[in-house]
């Protein structure tokens, strides 16, 4: 779920499993139209980052004056600077050129800065040399053109080239990771007592004469083109030279997915001693779950009591064993006179989650449930929300469905709190188990062969087209070959989101609707994420015999919104009220009832945020006060 841009979809990490992988299914690239509409230059505030002219003016930064102190020969992370450099950006003769990048989120992607030997100035000493996943904030500097050994000239239009190192660091505040509430900032170290610059902020970097980047290779401005696609074809003649054109690949699911992580844990959990003197909820196997035990579990969670370690592992493994056998696209049958409740983003807001269940009821044969992703992260009770959902799934395997969201991914869980919370409340080893659970979670469901339910959106353009400077005013008809439900059903989900290896997964988890027809680049920025218009959703639904799409992924003021109307509506439902304790939004769940002819509705159950203990959103995120690294430092 997102207030604006949300960088959470990581690239793959080293696999902890050894599945028998099936070959990748390839698709013939669809034809692009002969012209792609370029309707406006990129507005600086529209993207997560953009190039800004060197003359860009930004609001002056308010400063306070104190006694300055010199930097030691250590970098911004406290590491000793070996072979420090002497530089002076205020000396115009030492500057070859400059690059200006506008940042909208922290961190910027510079891992360490270092001062000149004089203790003044700030040079990029170490940085992320890639964007690890779509919208990655730590890829901003690299994508924007910043490089190692560039030195900072201006911040927010203010010349800082002669400042002491730590005064520049205070202004950038680029040390800790951005968190959902935006309230945990590092303490200042410089003599000027500078406050962090407000975002967005433009940072101008100087390219120094003794540290110029490698010269471009002739023709290197040409974008990447997948094999089998002829870049010189007239179909692509209107694309910029740097446009990338990539094949839309749909990897096929393995016949059987075996997780070494789960099997190893299964053996060790069985040998764990039974908890003694535990005062709180228990899980004694699937047979121990019923309506009363679920309600008691929720009540205990709200009182700060957790499942004991052995029980938590057993419940998570039992849930994995159910999910791993399901298809990537699940199917839910709602009998005549019965209903199904679709729940949007929850984000670890336990007290709101419990309130929602008090209004909608618990899952039952008369009221099946489908949880539509983003169960965790940001909210400080993600562990409790997640174990409740797993208990509901184990209690009613066919009556409770789960869709993966963009926050059910390792990198997101690391940065936005779920893994930190697991480590604090249980142990770090449990994060590996949940990574496997999320990889086993289906990506979407179809209700009664009528309604498509997915966290993000509709399959994106084929082939994948992207170039620098695409903005939200651009639309293009990027798909002539529709993707079938069968192809989604048999696609491989047992991986981390990666737009190069599995663009379908990224589309289903990350894309958003827009009002104008066609595809366009997402405001979430990084290449590989798209917006889709009403014609795109209509074509997909019509091709697959569907009549409605329910999705989540975005905050809506009333908890729901008809993003695309008409004969083939697309509706967003969001179930985390007052998201991250500051959005002020209502929440809702969508209820559809089989009236004998179709699934009628949806009707929406709306609700407001409930009081909760004084633990802030983002408390377990990197940089948050309850993150294990911060706890260890105390």
C-alpha positions in Angstrom: 0.0 0.0 0.0 1.3 3.4 -0.8 0.9 7.1 -0.1 2.9 7.9 -3.1 5.9 6.1 -4.5 6.8 3.0 -2.6 10.2 1.3 -3.2 9.8 -2.2 -2.0 10.1 -4.7 -4.8 13.6 -6.3 -4.7 15.6 -8.1 -7.2 16.4 -11.7 -6.5 18.8 -12.8 -3.8 20.6 -16.0 -3.5 18.1 -18.7 -3.4 17.8 -20.7 -0.2 15.8 -23.4 -2.0 16.5 -25.9 -4.7 13.4 -26.3 -6.8 13.3 -28.3 -9.9 13.0 -25.4 -12.4 11.0 -25.7 -15.5 12.0 -23.9 -18.7 11.0 -20.3 -19.3 8.0 -19.9 -21.6 8.7 -17.2 -24.2 6.2 -15.2 -26.1 6.3 -13.6 -29.5 6.8 -9.9 -29.1 3.7 -7.9 -29.8 3.8 -5.0 -32.3 4.0 -1.5 -31.0 2.1 1.2 -32.8 4.2 3.3 -35.2 4.1 6.3 -33.0 4.4 6.6 -29.2 2.8 9.8 -27.9 5.3 12.0 -26.0 3.0 14.5 -24.3 5.1 16.7 -21.9 8.4 16.8 -20.4 9.0 15.2 -17.0 7.9 17.3 -14.2 10.5 17.3 -11.5 8.0 16.4 -8.7 6.5 13.5 -10.7 9.3 11.0 -10.3 11.3 9.5 -7.6 14.4 11.2 -9.2 15.2 13.2 -12.2 18.0 15.2 -13.8 17.8 18.9 -12.8 19.6 21.6 -14.7 22.6 23.1 -12.9 20.8 26.4 -12.7 17.9 24.7 -10.9 16.8 26.9 -8.1 15.4 25.4 -4.9 14.2 27.0 -1.7 17.0 28.2 0.5 17.8 26.0 3.5 17.5 27.6 6.9 20.6 27.2 8.9 21.7 27.9 12.5 25.2 29.0 13.3 27.3 27.3 16.0 31.0 26.7 16.5 32.2 24.4 13.7 34.2 21.2 14.3 36.5 19.5 11.9 35.9 16.0 10.6 38.4 13.3 11.4 39.7 11.1 8.6 36.7 8.8 8.8 33.9 8.5 6.4 30.2 9.2 7.2 29.8 5.6 8.5 32.6 5.9 10.9 35.1 3.8 8.9 38.7 4.9 8.6 39.4 6.6 5.3 42.4 4.9 3.7 44.2 7.1 1.1 42.1 10.2 1.7 41.7 12.7 -1.1 42.4 16.4 -1.2 39.8 18.3 -3.1 38.2 21.8 -3.1 35.0 22.1 -5.1 35.0 25.8 -4.6 38.1 25.9 -6.9 36.5 26.2 -10.3 39.7 25.1 -12.1 39.4 21.6 -10.5 35.8 21.1 -11.7 35.2 19.6 -15.1 31.4 19.4 -15.1 28.5 18.8 -12.8 25.6 16.4 -12.4 22.4 17.4 -10.5 20.0 14.8 -9.1 16.7 15.4 -7.4 15.9 13.1 -4.6 12.4 12.4 -3.3 13.1 9.8 -0.7 15.9 8.9 1.8 18.3 7.1 1.5 19.7 8.4 -1.7 21.9 5.5 -2.5 25.3 6.8 -1.3 26.6 4.3 1.2 29.4 6.5 2.5 30.8 10.1 2.1 34.3 11.2 2.9 35.8 14.6 3.6 38.8 16.3 2.0 42.0 16.1 4.0 41.1 19.6 5.2 38.0 18.3 6.9 35.8 20.3 4.5 33.6 19.2 1.6 32.0 15.8 1.0 32.9 13.3 -1.7 31.0 10.1 -2.7 33.2 7.4 -1.2 31.0 4.4 -1.7 27.7 3.9 -3.4 25.1 1.5 -4.7 26.1 0.9 -8.3 22.7 -0.4 -9.4 19.0 -0.1 -8.7 18.3 -3.4 -7.0 14.5 -3.4 -7.7 11.9 -1.1 -9.2 11.7 2.2 -7.2 14.7 1.3 -5.0 15.6 4.5 -3.1 19.2 3.3 -2.8 19.4 3.3 -6.6 18.5 7.0 -6.9 22.0 8.4 -7.0 23.3 5.9 -9.5 20.4 6.1 -11.8 20.5 9.9 -11.6 24.1 10.0 -12.8 26.0 10.4 -9.5 29.3 8.4 -9.4 32.0 7.5 -6.9 34.5 10.4 -6.2 32.1 13.1 -7.3 32.0 15.8 -4.7 29.0 17.8 -3.4 28.7 21.4 -4.7 25.2 22.5 -3.8 22.3 21.1 -1.7 18.9 22.6 -2.4 20.5 25.5 -4.3 22.9 26.3 -1.5 26.6 26.2 -2.1 28.2 24.0 0.5 31.6 23.4 -1.1 33.4 25.2 1.7 31.5 23.8 4.6 32.8 21.3 7.2 32.1 17.7 6.4 29.6 17.0 9.2 27.6 20.1 8.5 27.0 18.8 5.0 26.1 15.4 6.4 23.5 16.9 8.7 21.9 18.7 5.8 21.8 15.6 3.6 20.6 13.3 6.4 21.5 10.5 4.1 22.7 8.1 6.7 19.5 6.2 7.8 16.9 4.6 5.7 13.6 6.3 5.1 10.8 4.9 7.2 7.1 4.9 6.7 6.2 7.7 9.2 9.3 9.8 8.4 9.9 10.7 12.0 13.1 8.8 12.9 16.0 11.0 11.9 19.7 10.7 12.9 21.1 13.2 15.4 23.3 16.0 14.1 27.0 16.1 14.3 28.1 19.4 12.7 28.8 22.7 14.4 26.1 24.6 12.4 23.3 22.4 13.8 21.7 22.0 10.4 18.4 20.4 10.1 17.8 17.8 7.3 16.9 19.4 4.0 13.3 19.0 3.1 12.4 16.6 0.3 12.5 16.8 -2.7 16.0 18.2 -2.7 18.3 18.8 -5.6 22.0 17.9 -5.0 24.6 19.1 -7.4 27.8 17.0 -7.7 31.0 18.2 -9.2 33.0 16.0 -11.5 36.7 16.7 -10.5 39.5 16.8 -13.0 41.4 14.0 -11.3 38.4 11.7 -10.9 36.4 11.8 -14.1 34.1 9.0 -15.0 35.0 6.6 -17.8 34.3 8.0 -21.2 31.3 6.7 -23.0 31.8 4.0 -25.6 30.5 5.0 -29.1 27.0 3.7 -29.5 26.6 3.0 -25.8 23.6 5.3 -25.6 21.6 2.6 -27.4 19.1 0.9 -25.1 19.1 -2.8 -24.5 17.1 -4.9 -26.9 16.2 -8.6 -26.3 17.3 -11.2 -28.8 14.8 -11.7 -31.5 13.6 -8.1 -31.5 14.9 -6.0 -34.5 15.6 -2.5 -33.2 15.8 -1.2 -36.7 12.3 -2.3 -37.5 10.0 0.6 -38.6 7.7 -0.3 -35.7 10.3 1.2 -33.3 11.5 4.1 -35.4 9.8 6.7 -33.1 11.4 5.4 -29.9 14.4 7.3 -28.5 17.9 5.8 -29.0 18.2 4.9 -25.3 14.8 3.0 -25.2 15.1 -0.5 -24.0 12.9 -3.2 -25.7 12.7 -6.4 -23.7 10.9 -9.7 -24.3 8.0 -10.4 -22.0 8.9 -13.7 -20.4 6.6 -15.9 -18.4 8.6 -18.5 -16.5 6.8 -21.7 -16.0 6.2 -23.1 -12.5 8.3 -26.2 -11.4 6.3 -29.4 -11.2 7.2 -29.6 -7.5 8.8 -26.9 -5.3 11.1 -28.2 -2.6 12.4 -25.8 0.1 15.6 -26.8 1.8 15.0 -24.1 4.3 11.6 -25.5 5.3 12.8 -29.1 5.4 15.7 -28.2 7.6 13.5 -26.2 10.0 10.9 -29.0 10.1 13.4 -31.4 11.5 14.8 -28.9 14.1 11.4 -27.7 15.2 10.2 -31.2 16.0 13.1 -31.6 18.4 12.5 -28.3 20.2 11.3 -28.8 23.8 7.7 -28.0 24.6 7.2 -24.6 26.2 6.9 -24.7 30.0 5.0 -22.1 31.9 3.9 -20.2 28.8 1.3 -17.6 29.6 -0.3 -16.9 26.2 -1.8 -18.4 23.1 -0.8 -21.9 21.9 -1.0 -23.7 18.6 -1.3 -27.5 19.0 -2.0 -28.4 15.4 -4.7 -27.7 12.9 -7.3 -29.5 15.1 -6.8 -27.1 17.9 -8.1 -24.1 15.8 -11.7 -23.0 15.9 -13.6 -19.7 16.1 -13.1 -19.5 19.9 -9.3 -20.2 19.8 -8.8 -17.7 17.0 -10.6 -15.0 19.0 -8.6 -15.9 22.0 -5.4 -15.7 20.0 -6.3 -12.2 18.8 -7.1 -11.1 22.3 -3.8 -12.4 23.6 -1.9 -10.7 20.7 -3.5 -7.4 21.6 -2.3 -7.9 25.2 1.2 -8.3 24.1 1.4 -12.1 24.4 2.9 -14.2 21.6 2.8 -17.8 20.5 5.8 -19.7 22.0 8.7 -20.2 19.6 8.0 -23.9 18.8 4.3 -23.2 18.2 5.1 -20.3 15.9 7.4 -22.4 13.8 4.8 -25.2 13.6 2.0 -23.0 12.5 4.1 -21.2 9.9 5.3 -24.6 8.5 1.8 -26.0 8.4 0.6 -22.9 6.5 3.5 -23.3 4.0 2.6 -26.9 3.4 -0.9 -25.7 2.3 0.2 -22.7 0.2 3.0 -24.5 -1.7 0.4 -26.9 -3.2 -1.8 -24.2 -4.5 -1.5 -22.7 -8.0 -0.1 -19.2 -8.8 -3.7 -18.3 -9.7 -6.2 -19.7 -7.2 -9.9 -20.2 -7.8 -12.6 -19.7 -5.2 -16.1 -21.0 -5.7 -18.8 -19.0 -3.9 -22.1 -21.1 -3.7 -25.5 -19.5 -4.3 -26.6 -17.4 -1.3 -23.0 -17.3 0.1 -20.5 -14.5 0.1 -16.8 -13.7 -0.1 -15.0 -10.9 1.6 -11.9 -9.4 0.0 -9.5 -7.7 2.4 -7.0 -5.2 1.1 -3.7 -4.0 2.6 -3.4 -4.5 6.3 0.3 -3.6 7.0 0.6 -4.9 10.5 -2.2 -2.7 12.0 -3.4 -5.3 14.5 -6.0 -3.3 16.3 -7.6 -2.1 13.0 -7.4 -5.7 11.7 -9.2 -7.0 14.8 -11.9 -4.3 14.5 -12.4 -5.3 10.8 -13.0 -8.9 11.8 -15.6 -7.8 14.4 -17.5 -6.1 11.6 -17.1 -8.6 8.8 -17.1 -11.7 10.9 -14.6 -14.6 10.8 -14.2 -16.8 7.8 -16.9 -19.5 7.5 -18.6 -21.7 4.9 -21.1 -18.8 4.4 -18.4 -16.1 4.2 -15.1 -17.0 2.6 -12.2 -14.6 2.9 -9.5 -13.5 0.5 -6.6 -11.5 1.9 -5.2 -9.5 -1.0 -1.6 -8.9 0.0 0.6 -6.4 2.0 -0.2 -8.2 5.3 3.0 -6.9 6.8 5.6 -4.1 7.1 5.4 -0.6 8.6 2.7 -1.5 11.2 4.4 -2.6 14.4 2.2 -5.7 14.9 3.0 -7.3 11.6 4.0 -10.5 13.4 0.7 -10.8 15.1 -1.4 -10.0 12.0 0.6 -12.5 10.0 0.2 -15.4 12.5 -3.5 -14.7 12.7 -3.9 -14.9 8.9 -1.9 -18.1 8.9 -4.1 -19.6 11.7 -7.2 -18.7 9.7 -5.6 -20.4 6.6 -4.7 -23.6 8.5 -8.2 -23.6 10.2 -10.0 -23.3 6.8 -7.6 -24.1 4.0 -10.3 -23.8 1.2 -12.3 -21.0 2.9 -9.4 -18.6 3.2 -7.3 -17.4 0.2 -4.1 -15.4 0.3 -2.6 -13.2 -2.5 1.0 -12.0 -2.3 1.5 -8.3 -2.3 4.6 -6.2 -3.2 5.5 -6.2 0.5 5.6 -9.9 0.7 9.2 -9.8 -0.5 12.6 -10.1 1.2 14.0 -6.7 0.5 10.8 -4.9 1.5 10.6 -7.0 4.7 14.2 -6.1 5.5 13.7 -2.4 5.1 10.2 -1.8 6.2 10.1 -3.7 9.4 8.7 -7.2 9.2 12.0 -9.0 9.4 13.2 -6.7 12.1 10.1 -7.4 14.1 10.5 -11.2 13.6 14.0 -11.0 14.9 13.0 -9.0 18.0 9.9 -11.1 18.8 11.3 -14.4 17.8 14.7 -15.0 16.1 16.4 -14.0 12.9 16.3 -17.6 11.5 12.5 -17.3 11.3 12.9 -14.6 8.5 14.1 -17.3 6.1 10.9 -19.3 6.7 8.7 -16.4 6.0 10.6 -15.6 2.8 9.6 -19.1 1.7 6.0 -18.7 2.8 5.7 -15.5 0.7 7.3 -17.1 -2.3 4.7 -19.9 -2.0 1.8 -17.5 -1.7 -0.4 -17.3 -4.9 -0.3 -14.0 -6.9 -4.0 -13.7 -7.7 -7.4 -15.4 -7.5 -10.5 -15.7 -9.6 -13.9 -15.7 -7.9 -16.6 -17.8 -9.6 -14.9 -17.3 -13.0 -16.1 -13.7 -12.9 -13.9 -11.5 -10.7 -10.2 -11.2 -10.9 -8.5 -10.3 -7.6 -4.9 -9.2 -7.5 -2.8 -7.0 -5.3 -1.4 -4.7 -8.0 -2.8 -4.9 -11.5 -3.1 -6.2 -15.0 -0.2 -7.7 -17.2 1.9 -4.9 -18.7 3.2 -4.1 -22.2 4.7 -6.8 -24.5 7.5 -6.2 -25.3 8.7 -4.1 -22.3 9.5 -0.7 -23.5 11.2 2.0 -21.4 13.4 5.1 -21.8 14.6 7.9 -19.7 12.2 10.8 -19.6 9.0 8.7 -19.8 6.4 10.5 -17.7 2.8 9.9 -16.7 1.4 11.8 -19.6 2.7 9.2 -22.0 0.4 6.4 -23.2 1.0 3.6 -25.7 -0.8 0.6 -26.8 1.7 -2.0 -25.8 0.0 -5.4 -26.0 -1.5 -7.2 -28.9 -1.2 -10.7 -27.4 -3.4 -11.1 -24.3 -2.3 -13.3 -21.4 -4.7 -16.0 -20.4 -5.6 -17.1 -16.9 -4.1 -20.5 -17.6 -0.7 -18.9 -18.3 -0.9 -17.0 -15.0 -2.0 -20.1 -13.2 1.0 -22.1 -14.4 3.6 -19.4 -14.1 6.4 -19.6 -11.6 6.0 -17.5 -8.4 8.7 -19.2 -6.3 11.1 -16.3 -6.6 11.6 -12.7 -5.6 10.1 -10.0 -7.8 12.4 -9.1 -10.8 11.1 -7.3 -13.9 13.8 -8.8 -16.1 13.2 -12.4 -15.1 9.5 -12.4 -14.4 7.7 -9.2 -15.6 4.3 -10.8 -15.1 4.9 -11.1 -11.4 6.0 -7.5 -11.1 2.9 -6.4 -13.1 0.6 -8.3 -10.8 2.2 -7.1 -7.6 3.2 -3.5 -8.5 1.2 -1.9 -11.4 -1.5 0.8 -10.9 -4.5 2.0 -12.9 -4.7 5.3 -14.6 -7.5 7.2 -16.3 -6.1 7.5 -19.8 -6.1 4.6 -22.2 -3.0 2.6 -22.9 0.1 1.9 -20.8 2.4 4.5 -19.3 5.3 4.7 -16.9 4.5 4.4 -13.2 5.0 7.3 -10.8 6.8 4.7 -8.7 9.5 5.5 -11.3 12.1 2.8 -11.9 11.9 0.9 -15.2 9.7 -2.2 -15.1 6.6 -0.8 -13.4 3.7 0.5 -15.5 0.3 2.2 -15.2 -2.5 0.8 -17.2 -5.6 2.4 -18.6 -9.3 1.3 -18.7 -8.8 -0.2 -22.2 -6.0 -2.4 -20.9 -8.1 -3.7 -18.0 -11.2 -4.1 -20.3 -9.2 -6.1 -22.9 -7.7 -8.4 -20.3 -11.1 -9.1 -18.6 -13.0 -9.5 -21.9 -10.3 -11.9 -23.3 -10.6 -14.0 -20.1 -14.3 -14.0 -19.7 -14.2 -11.8 -16.6 -16.4 -8.9 -15.7 -14.7 -7.2 -12.7 -11.2 -6.7 -11.1 -10.6 -6.0 -7.4 -7.1 -4.8 -6.5 -5.4 -3.0 -3.6 -1.9 -1.5 -3.3 -3.0 2.2 -3.0 -4.4 4.2 -0.2 -7.9 5.5 -0.9 -9.6 8.2 1.2 -12.8 6.2 1.6 -11.1 2.8 1.7 -12.2 2.0 -1.9 -12.4 3.6 -5.3 -13.8 2.7 -8.7 -10.6 3.5 -10.7 -12.1 2.2 -14.0 -15.9 2.2 -14.4 -18.3 0.9 -17.0 -19.0 -2.6 -18.1 -15.6 -3.9 -16.8 -15.0 -2.0 -13.6 -11.7 -2.1 -11.8 -12.0 -1.3 -8.0 -9.3 -0.6 -5.4 -10.0 -1.7 -1.8 -7.6 -0.7 1.0 -8.0 -2.0 4.5 -5.5 -0.1 6.7 -7.2 3.0 8.1 -5.1 6.1 8.9 -2.3 4.3 7.1 1.1 4.7 8.9 -0.7 6.7 11.6 -0.8 9.8 9.4 -2.8 9.3 6.2 -6.2 10.0 7.7 -8.0 7.6 5.3 -11.0 5.3 6.0 -10.5 1.6 5.3 -12.9 -0.9 3.8 -13.4 -4.5 2.8 -15.4 -5.6 -0.3 -18.2 -8.2 0.0 -19.6 -10.0 -3.0 -22.6 -12.3 -2.7 -23.7 -15.0 -5.2 -27.3 -14.0 -6.0 -27.9 -17.0 -8.2 -27.0 -15.3 -11.5 -23.7 -13.6 -10.6 -21.6 -12.3 -7.8 -23.5 -9.2 -6.8 -21.8 -6.1 -5.4 -19.4 -5.4 -4.1 -20.8 -3.8 -1.0 -18.2 -2.1 1.2 -17.8 -2.4 5.0 -16.0 0.9 6.0 -14.3 1.6 9.2 -12.0 4.1 10.9 -8.7 3.6 12.8 -8.9 2.2 16.3 -6.9 3.3 19.3 -3.7 1.4 19.8 -0.7 1.4 22.2 1.9 4.1 21.6 4.2 2.3 19.2 4.8 4.3 16.0 4.4 2.9 12.5 7.9 2.0 11.2 9.2 1.2 14.7 10.8 -2.0 13.5 12.0 -0.6 10.1 15.6 0.0 9.4 16.4 3.2 11.4 13.3 2.7 13.6 13.6 2.8 17.4 12.7 -0.9 17.8 14.9 -2.3 15.0 17.2 -4.9 16.3 20.3 -3.0 15.3 19.1 0.0 17.3 18.1 -2.1 20.2 21.6 -3.7 20.3 23.2 -0.3 20.2 21.4 0.8 23.4 
